[in-house]
Amino acid sequence: MKRFRAFLAITMSVLLLLACPLMSAAQDEDMEGQELEIRVQQDHPGVAGYDVTYSFTVYCGTTYDKEILAVSDYTLSCAEKAIRIEGNKVTVPASFKDDTDVDGIKIYASYKGLTTYYPLMIKNWTLTFEDNFDGNSLDPEKWLSNEGQYATQEDLGNGITAAPSDDAATVEDGNLVMRILPAEGHTVTSFGEPIDVDYITPRVTTKTLFEQRFGLYMSSMKLPVGSAGSNSAFWLLPSSGGWGKAFFASQRYGRNAGFSVGEIDTIEYSPAWEPTQFQINTHWWNDLTFGKGGADYHVVVEDDALKNGQYINVATVWTENSIFTYYNGELWDTVRNLEAYEGEKAFMLFTLGAAGYGDYPSWVGSFTEDDLDEIVTYVDYCRAYR
């Protein structure tokens, strides 16, 4: 039995941490009847390989009337020496959380002889899927071929069309490399039957080969630079049905109450967007009519690394009641108040979508054949954890 669980089983005090704060024997006389309360501003599991920092707020007063204390008025502490504390910030290093059998620590707050604590849980992720794209081709045991799958003939404008093909995704120098290519000389099919299009695009997915209920899904990517229009994406779809017909979870209250999440976009990026930015997006449907509904919720992340040809890390954590999205280990977006659909799982996708063609721009810009050398997305690795 893990040390922290054993301690909780003995004390049981964690169940009453807010209602029954601890008081030291040396409590100041003018603090009689006062109690402390400590809350974490955003509790989340963090990402494997990255430190995670939490901000705390401390309150003092009576049970029904407490005021927020200034950070300079109280001190935070932890018995675990690896934990770093500065003001109201508590950092759990990756070197500790990724290699420990402790599943929780106590963060103590002290003020004028009063002491209370917050039981901060430690998520030690277990690797369930990994591809570092070694070798010369995609692993057919991890990635589903487009051959035999449905392929949409996407209209790019000006009579130009595109569709997914295995030929648009290769493995080179330890990367999954995704390109938009002229279709001539390449295999393009829908349900196994040849179709006629002008360009092929990559669609790389773990559907039917790796599907997981809840967990951490992450990737390291280098995105196209320049002004060419395209849409690079790493995203999740429910495994039990088609797009817009199956759902991860419903929101019972909140801005999208009554609607269900059917698509989780960890990253969508176009080099046409200025300033250099990408979006995190959660798509919602009415789970009774299957009509698109609610407010598609997106967050914009701006970073010069996107235009400098650097690799970035993007990750999504899906839990029974929340979706967390991270950029380079930092939490950027949270969707809460969810109720997961029973038995639903997620599979991962990488896509590089073609934008509008020529003078017919789409929402992610436009491209011509002269731009194709710039439209390249590299994926260094893909991992999942539970």
Order of alpha helices (4+ residues) and beta strands (2+ residues): alpha-beta-beta-beta-beta-beta-beta-alpha-beta-beta-beta-beta-beta-beta-beta-beta-beta-beta-beta-beta-beta-beta-beta-beta-beta-beta-beta-beta-beta-beta-beta-beta-beta-beta
